[in-house]
């Protein structure tokens, strides 16, 4: 059967929608990162610890509430717009029930938090219901390809939330003011999204249609389980710290967590999202395995460089960002940065597993990794405190990476010698950066150029070709390729 051609109007609409989502994501991520830095400085270490502990539980509650229904709803309503009202009513009923379960669950998990943290969990948990209502309308608007509308609402919501929360902090309302503003702006977001949806003519159709509801839940269940395991794995450190240690320990850990999330988001997630369609088209071919191997190696080079800089100069990075009160975060960051480096490589292999439809094995790795992390973290936290928790995270993430790399088709005979040469470059660079750092931390960080030069020497000609294509495909790549010219066909 011949495939229908993509019309110019459809192509322009797709480009506009993708651009709107990308712009909203970049703006939101950048603003929220800056906001975390401001919040950490303003609240102080202990209250920032409470904030991190509450957000960790809230993230799990939000995952339970969503039940990954968004993916199913957007897909099915986009295919059959006439079912939008029936999907809306079914999701409204089920997600309200799930929000009640999630609210009870996160308050139960907070039993061992201190009194202030338990109170904030109860307050913040109200947002599960508010956000759920807005997200229902958000999904329906995405199914209608109204990405410009949803992106504008999201950016406006974040701007209002941060602006009003900042005013609340200035007024001396502290963390209570932050959560009060979160509830208020959440109501505003939901109201605007529902108003936008009603303008399209979509509204709940009652009663709940079992032919819609049953398949929706069955199809979403495996996705929901995977999402719950992943988010619990990511948030376990802060939850365990808040349960067994002090708010100050959790505050120091939360500051390091903010840095780690930023590193992964900027250096890994964005790139993998952009490359996933290309990897999907090449799936199963020799080109696909070539891409996976080279992308994993590129990511390893970046991760080792980042790990060196943060390990050697954590103090010089943390203090300017969060203030002198967070000096103890540096010790945590020196360990936790390697979690980011390992995770970035792991994510490359995880994406490859998704392309090859090997989600079952990937899910098994996530589940076993989560169980091991809980066990090892519980054992180490008793003796080593917060350092024990992050050490467990790095160790288990390394085990997960090995589990994926072992079943990925890699040319180990070619890779092993390169890894040994990389280890030598890391050792030489670390010594040079440490020596330069004795003069001044900034001079030491500039010494990372030594590592960069050594890493570039490891690249083979075909890797230079792939790197050139990736640079050419990146935003602004045409400007770089005017200066850097290579005899490579860019497709």
C-alpha positions in Angstrom: 0.0 0.0 0.0 1.3 3.4 -0.9 1.9 5.8 2.0 0.1 9.1 2.0 2.4 12.0 1.4 2.9 14.6 4.1 1.4 17.9 2.8 3.1 21.2 3.2 0.5 22.4 5.7 0.9 19.2 7.8 4.7 19.6 7.8 4.4 23.2 8.8 2.0 22.3 11.6 4.2 19.5 12.8 7.2 21.9 12.8 5.3 24.6 14.7 4.1 22.1 17.3 7.5 20.6 17.8 9.0 24.1 18.1 6.4 25.2 20.6 7.0 22.1 22.8 10.8 22.4 22.6 10.8 26.1 23.4 8.5 25.6 26.3 10.7 22.8 27.6 13.9 24.7 27.3 12.5 27.9 28.9 10.7 25.9 31.7 13.8 23.8 32.5 16.1 26.8 32.6 13.8 28.9 34.7 13.0 26.1 37.2 16.7 25.3 37.6 17.4 28.9 38.5 14.4 28.9 40.8 15.8 25.9 42.7 19.1 27.8 43.3 17.2 30.8 44.6 14.9 28.6 46.7 17.9 26.8 48.2 19.6 30.0 49.2 16.4 31.6 50.6 15.0 28.7 52.6 18.2 27.4 54.1 19.6 23.9 54.2 17.0 22.3 56.6 13.9 23.8 55.0 15.3 23.0 51.5 15.7 19.4 52.8 12.0 19.4 53.7 11.1 20.8 50.3 13.2 18.0 48.6 11.6 15.3 50.7 8.1 16.5 50.0 8.7 16.8 46.3 10.2 13.3 46.2 6.9 11.8 47.6 4.8 14.2 45.5 6.6 12.9 42.3 5.6 9.3 43.2 2.1 10.4 44.0 1.8 12.2 40.7 3.0 9.1 38.8 0.4 6.9 40.5 -2.3 9.5 39.7 -1.4 9.7 36.1 -1.2 5.9 35.7 0.5 6.7 32.3 -3.0 7.2 30.9 -1.8 10.3 29.0 0.0 8.2 26.3 -3.1 6.1 25.7 -5.6 9.0 25.7 -3.5 11.2 23.3 -3.0 8.3 20.9 -6.6 7.1 20.8 -8.3 10.5 20.8 -5.9 11.7 18.0 -7.1 8.7 15.9 -10.8 9.0 16.8 -11.7 12.6 17.9 -15.3 11.6 18.3 -14.3 9.6 21.4 -12.8 12.6 23.2 -15.7 13.2 25.6 -15.9 9.5 26.6 -12.2 9.3 27.3 -12.4 12.5 29.3 -15.1 11.2 31.6 -13.4 7.8 32.0 -10.1 9.4 32.9 -11.8 11.8 35.3 -13.4 9.0 37.3 -10.4 6.7 37.4 -7.7 9.4 38.0 -9.8 10.9 40.9 -9.8 7.4 42.5 -6.0 7.1 41.8 -5.4 10.6 43.3 -7.1 9.5 46.5 -5.0 6.4 46.7 -1.8 8.4 45.9 -2.7 11.0 48.5 -3.2 8.4 51.2 0.0 6.6 50.1 2.3 9.5 50.2 1.0 10.5 53.7 1.6 7.0 54.9 5.1 7.0 53.5 5.7 10.3 55.3 4.9 8.7 58.7 8.6 8.6 59.7 9.2 12.2 58.5 9.4 14.9 61.2 6.2 16.8 62.1 6.9 19.8 59.8 7.6 17.6 56.8 4.5 15.5 57.4 2.4 18.7 57.4 3.9 19.9 54.2 3.3 16.5 52.5 -0.4 16.8 53.4 -0.6 20.3 52.0 1.4 19.6 48.9 -0.6 16.5 48.2 -3.7 18.5 47.5 -2.0 19.5 44.2 -2.4 15.9 43.1 -6.1 16.6 42.6 -5.7 20.1 41.2 -3.0 19.1 38.7 -4.9 16.0 37.7 -7.8 18.1 36.5 -5.6 20.3 34.5 -3.7 17.4 33.0 -6.9 15.8 31.7 -7.5 18.9 29.6 -3.9 19.2 28.7 -3.9 15.7 27.2 -7.0 16.4 25.2 -5.5 19.5 23.8 -2.4 17.7 22.8 -4.5 15.1 21.0 -5.9 18.0 19.0 -2.4 19.2 18.2 -2.9 22.4 20.1 0.7 22.5 21.3 1.1 26.2 21.0 -1.8 26.7 23.4 -0.6 24.2 25.9 3.0 25.4 25.7 1.9 29.0 26.4 -0.2 27.9 29.4 2.7 25.9 30.8 5.2 28.8 30.5 2.7 31.2 31.9 2.0 28.9 34.8 5.6 28.5 35.7 6.2 32.3 35.5 3.2 33.0 37.7 4.2 30.3 40.2 7.8 31.5 40.5 6.9 35.2 40.6 4.2 34.8 43.3 6.3 32.3 45.3 9.2 34.8 45.2 6.9 37.5 46.5 5.8 35.1 49.3 9.4 34.4 50.3 10.1 38.2 50.4 7.1 38.7 52.5 8.5 36.1 55.0 5.9 33.4 54.4 8.6 30.8 53.9 7.9 27.3 52.6 4.2 27.5 53.6 3.9 30.5 51.2 5.6 28.5 48.4 3.1 25.7 48.7 0.1 28.1 49.0 1.2 29.7 45.8 1.7 26.3 44.2 -2.0 25.4 45.0 -3.2 28.8 43.8 -1.4 28.8 40.5 -2.3 25.1 39.9 -6.0 26.1 40.1 -5.4 28.9 37.6 -3.6 26.5 35.2 -6.3 23.9 35.4 -9.0 26.6 34.9 -7.3 28.0 31.8 -6.7 24.6 30.3 -10.4 23.5 30.8 -11.6 26.8 29.4 -9.4 26.2 26.3 -10.7 22.7 26.0 -14.3 23.8 26.2 -13.8 26.2 23.4 -13.0 23.3 21.2 -16.4 21.7 22.0 -15.0 18.8 24.1 -16.7 18.0 27.4 -17.2 14.9 29.5 -19.8 12.4 28.2 -21.5 10.5 31.0 -21.9 7.6 31.9 -18.4 6.0 31.8 -18.2 3.8 28.7 -16.7 0.4 29.7 -15.6 -0.2 26.1 -13.4 2.9 26.5 -12.4 2.5 30.2 -11.4 -1.2 30.3 -8.9 -1.2 27.3 -7.6 2.2 28.5 -6.6 0.8 31.9 -5.3 -2.5 30.6 -3.1 -0.8 28.0 -1.8 1.8 30.5 -1.0 -0.7 33.3 2.4 -2.0 32.1 3.5 1.6 31.3 2.3 2.8 34.7 4.2 0.0 36.5 7.4 0.9 34.7 6.9 4.6 35.4 6.3 4.0 39.1 9.5 1.9 39.4 11.6 4.4 37.6 10.3 7.4 39.6 10.6 5.5 42.9 14.2 4.6 42.0 15.1 8.2 41.2 13.5 9.6 44.4 14.5 6.9 46.8 17.7 8.7 48.0 15.8 11.8 49.3 13.0 9.7 50.8 15.4 7.5 52.7 17.4 10.5 53.8 14.3 12.3 55.1 13.2 9.1 56.9 16.4 8.1 58.6 18.6 11.2 58.7 18.1 14.9 59.4 16.5 17.7 57.3 19.9 19.2 56.9 21.3 16.0 55.4 18.3 15.9 53.0 18.9 19.6 52.2 22.5 18.9 51.2 21.4 15.9 49.2 18.6 17.9 47.5 21.1 20.6 46.4 23.3 17.9 44.8 20.2 16.3 43.2 19.3 19.6 41.5 22.8 19.7 39.9 22.6 16.0 38.8 19.2 16.5 37.2 20.4 19.6 35.4 23.5 17.8 34.1 21.5 14.8 32.8 18.8 17.0 31.3 21.2 19.2 29.4 23.9 16.8 28.3 21.8 13.6 27.8 18.0 13.7 27.7 17.7 16.5 25.1 20.2 14.7 22.8 18.5 11.3 23.1 15.0 12.7 22.5 16.3 14.4 19.3 18.1 11.2 18.1 15.4 8.7 19.0 13.4 9.0 15.7 16.6 8.5 13.7 17.6 5.5 15.8 14.1 4.1 15.4 14.3 4.3 11.6 17.7 2.5 11.6 16.5 -0.1 14.1 17.9 -3.6 13.6 20.4 -2.6 10.9 24.2 -2.4 11.0 23.8 1.4 11.1 21.7 1.1 14.2 24.3 -0.9 16.1 27.0 1.4 14.9 25.0 4.4 16.2 24.4 2.8 19.6 28.1 2.0 20.1 29.4 5.3 19.0 26.7 7.3 20.9 27.5 5.3 24.0 31.2 6.1 23.6 30.6 9.8 23.0 28.4 9.9 26.1 31.1 8.1 28.1 33.7 10.7 27.1 31.4 13.5 28.1 30.4 11.8 31.4 34.1 11.2 32.4 34.9 14.8 31.7 32.0 16.1 33.8 32.8 13.6 36.5 36.4 14.8 36.7 35.4 18.5 37.0 32.8 18.0 39.7 34.9 15.5 41.7 37.9 17.8 41.8 36.1 21.1 42.2 32.8 20.4 43.9 33.4 23.1 46.5 34.1 25.8 43.9 30.9 24.8 42.1 28.5 24.4 45.0 29.3 27.5 47.0 28.7 30.1 44.2 25.5 28.3 43.3 23.9 27.7 46.7 26.0 29.6 49.2 28.5 28.7 51.9 25.8 27.0 54.0 25.8 24.2 51.5 29.5 23.4 51.7 28.8 19.9 52.9 26.9 19.2 49.7 30.3 19.2 47.9 31.2 15.8 49.5 27.8 14.4 48.3 28.3 15.8 44.8 31.7 14.3 44.4 30.1 10.8 44.7 26.7 11.5 43.1 28.1 13.1 39.9 29.2 9.6 38.9 25.6 8.5 39.1 24.9 11.1 36.4 27.8 10.0 34.3 26.8 6.3 34.4 23.1 7.1 33.9 23.8 9.0 30.7 25.5 6.0 29.2 22.7 3.7 30.6 20.1 5.9 28.9 21.7 5.3 25.5 21.4 1.5 25.9 17.9 1.9 27.3 16.8 3.8 24.2 18.3 1.1 22.1 16.3 -1.5 24.0 13.1 0.5 23.3 13.9 0.6 19.6 14.5 -3.1 19.5 11.2 -3.8 21.4 13.0 -5.3 24.4 11.0 -3.5 27.0 10.5 -6.6 29.1 14.2 -7.1 29.7 14.6 -3.3 30.4 11.7 -3.4 32.8 13.3 -6.4 34.6 16.6 -4.5 35.0 14.7 -1.5 36.4 12.7 -3.6 38.9 15.7 -5.6 40.1 17.8 -2.5 40.3 15.2 -0.8 42.4 15.0 -3.7 44.9 18.8 -3.9 45.1 19.0 -0.1 45.6 16.6 -0.2 48.6 18.5 -3.0 50.2 22.0 -1.6 49.7 20.9 1.9 50.6 19.2 0.7 53.8 22.4 -1.1 54.8 24.8 1.7 54.0 22.7 4.6 55.4 22.9 3.0 58.9 26.7 3.3 59.0 27.7 6.0 56.5 24.7 8.3 56.5 23.9 10.3 53.3 27.2 9.3 51.7 26.1 5.7 52.0 22.8 6.5 50.2 24.5 8.1 47.2 27.2 5.4 47.1 24.4 2.8 46.8 22.9 4.8 44.0 26.2 4.9 42.0 26.9 1.2 42.7 23.5 -0.1 41.6 23.4 2.2 38.5 26.7 0.7 37.5 25.2 -2.8 37.9 22.3 -1.8 35.7 24.6 -0.4 33.0 26.6 -3.7 33.0 23.3 -5.6 32.7 22.3 -3.7 29.5 25.8 -3.5 28.0 26.2 -7.3 28.4 23.2 -8.0 26.1 23.9 -5.2 23.5 25.8 -6.2 20.4 29.1 -4.4 20.9 32.5 -5.0 19.4 34.3 -5.6 22.8 37.5 -6.6 21.1 37.7 -3.1 19.7 36.2 -1.3 22.7 38.3 -2.8 25.5 41.7 -1.3 24.4 40.0 2.1 23.9 38.6 2.0 27.4 42.1 1.3 28.7 43.5 4.3 26.8 40.6 6.4 28.1 41.5 5.3 31.7 45.1 6.5 31.1 43.8 9.9 29.7 41.5 10.3 32.8 44.4 9.6 35.2 46.8 12.0 33.5 44.1 14.7 33.2 43.0 14.3 36.8 46.6 14.8 38.0 47.1 17.9 35.8 43.7 19.4 36.8 44.5 18.8 40.5 47.9 20.5 40.2 46.5 23.4 38.3 43.7 23.7 40.8 46.2 24.4 43.6 46.8 27.7 41.8 43.1 28.5 41.5 40.0 26.4 41.0 39.1 28.2 37.8 42.5 27.4 36.4 42.0 23.8 37.4 38.6 23.6 35.7 40.2 25.1 32.6 42.6 22.2 32.7 39.6 20.1 31.5 40.8 21.1 28.1 43.7 18.6 28.6 41.1 15.9 29.0 39.1 17.2 26.0 42.2 17.1 23.8 43.1 13.5 24.9 39.5 12.4 24.4 39.4 13.7 20.8 42.6 11.8 20.0 40.6 8.6 20.8 38.1 9.2 18.0 38.4 7.1 14.9 37.7 8.6 11.4 34.2 7.1 11.3 33.4 8.7 14.7 34.6 12.1 13.4 32.2 11.6 10.5 29.3 10.8 12.8 30.2 13.7 15.1 30.2 16.0 12.1 26.8 14.8 11.0 25.4 15.3 14.6 26.9 18.8 14.8 25.4 19.7 11.4 22.0 18.4 12.5 22.0 20.4 15.7 20.5 23.9 16.0 23.0 26.3 14.7 25.1 23.5 13.2 25.1 25.1 9.8 27.2 28.0 11.3 29.7 25.6 12.7 30.1 23.6 9.5 30.9 26.8 7.6 34.1 26.8 9.7 34.6 23.1 10.3 34.6 21.4 6.9 34.7 17.6 6.4 34.2 15.5 3.3 31.1 13.9 4.6 27.7 13.6 3.0 25.1 15.1 5.3 21.7 13.5 5.0 
